[in-house]
Amino acid sequence: MVRVLATGVFDIIHLGHLHYLEESKKLGDELVVIVATDNTVRRRKHEPITPEAMRLELVQGLKPVDRAVLGKDGADIYEIVTEIEPDIITIGFDQPFEPEKMEADLRSRGIEAKVIRMAHLDHDLDGTRKIIRKVIEFHSADKRLSVVERR
């Protein structure tokens, strides 16, 4: 059995997330997904919109996902990887990791996993920030239209 590990924030689930997980699942028999904790998201990216428990439940409910687990807050990003024991680790196109360096770091810990960077899904709503911008633009346009209609 080939176990694939995918990781991410998964704040506001979108097609980019689904594509990443579907393509990751194709690489093996079991897909385990690590969902970043709120503290990790704050430290590395931004204030999460959706709390970690909700993000975990949403990811677990996605068809390609066999099991979703909440990440750990510690400085050692490989601690949970050691527990899961994946054969393959997929990283998103925008994740700031280099596959070769990750593989070397993993080998130094006795983990022989292949690291694969997944392709980008080119879609206008393939990112959380893009979705937020579109909602803000829509809301702003809606407010302007309401003001004009009242005149």
Sequence and secondary structure as in RCSB ss.txt:
>XXXX:A:sequence
MVRVLATGVFDIIHLGHLHYLEESKKLGDELVVIVATDNTVRRRKHEPITPEAMRLELVQGLKPVDRAVLGKDGA
DIYEIVTEIEPDIITIGFDQPFEPEKMEADLRSRGIEAKVIRMAHLDHDLDGTRKIIRKVIEFHSADKRLSVVER
R
>XXXX:A:secstr
  EEEEEE  SS  HHHHHHHHHHHTTSSEEEEEE  HHHHHHHT   SS HHHHHHHHHTSTT SEEEE   SS
 TTHHHHHH  SEEEE TT S  HHHHHHHHHHTT   EEEE      TT SHHHHHHHHHHHHHHHHHHHHHHH
 
